[in-house]
Amino acid sequence: MGLDLKAIEQDWHARGFSFGIWEDRAGANWENYTHESDELFMLVEGEVELEVEGIACRPTPGEEVLIPAQARHSVRNVGATTVRWLYGYKK
């Protein structure tokens, strides 16, 4: 699936969010984070488990997930390859 990153960036900016791209190695985990503002998350490639307030899901590439401000969340690379995802914080 080829995501139009420029279009996603423009959409997120229009909705008041920043835009960034993150890449992580196989096996990497980010556990129990919170942020002061809402966060958007979108998987670009690879396999991740996203857990928000104890509820886990495995988003597919292109699926947007809103992580509410102050929600405890974790991102785990559950695949055997590098993952890339988009993230943005409410300005």
N, C-alpha and C positions, 0 to 999 in steps of 0.2 A: 504494500500500500504506500503510495507516494503522497505524503502529506504536504500541503502547500504552506510551508512555514511562514512565509511572508504574509499570507492572508490570515493565518492564525495570530501572528504578532499584531497585525492591524486591528483585528477583532478584539483581542485582549486589551490593547491600548484604548480602543473606543469604549470599552467597558470599565476602564479605570485600573487596569492591572499592568504591572511590569511584565517583561518577557525575557526568559533566559533558557539556555539549553544546558543540560547536565549529562555527562557520560560517566559510567561507572563500570568497573571490572566485574567479572563473574564472581559471585560469592559475597559481594559487598552488601552491607546492611547499614541503614541509618535508623536508629532506634529511639523512640520516645521523644520526639521533637514537638515543640509548640512554637507558634509565631503570634505576634501581636495583631496581625491582620489576616483576612481571608487569603487563601492560597489556591490557585488553579494548578492542576497537575494533568499532564497528558503524555502517555507513553508514545514514543516514536518508534522504537524497535527493541526487541528483546522480551524477556519475561520478568515481571515484577509482581510481588505481593505487596499491596498497599493496605495498611491497617490504620483505621481512624477510630479512635475511642473504642478499641477492642473488636471492631467489626472489620474483617479482612475481605478483600476482593482481589481479583486478578484482572485489571483493566486491559483491554485490547488496544492495539495501536489506533490512535485517533479518538479514543474515548476520553472525554473531559471529566475530571473529578474535581469538585469543590471541597476543599478542606477548610472548615470554618475556623475563624480566629480562636485561639486558645485550645483548639482540639489537639489532644495528644495523638501523634501519628508516627508511623514507621514505614520505611520503604526497603524492601528486600529483593535483591537480584536472585531469583530462584532458578534462572536458566544457566546454561553452560557458556554463555557468550556475554560480551559487553552489552550494556543497555544504554539507551539514550531516552531522556524524557525532557519535556518542557515544563517550566514552572513560572509562576508569576504571582506577585503579591499585590493586594489592593493598595492603591496609593492614597 
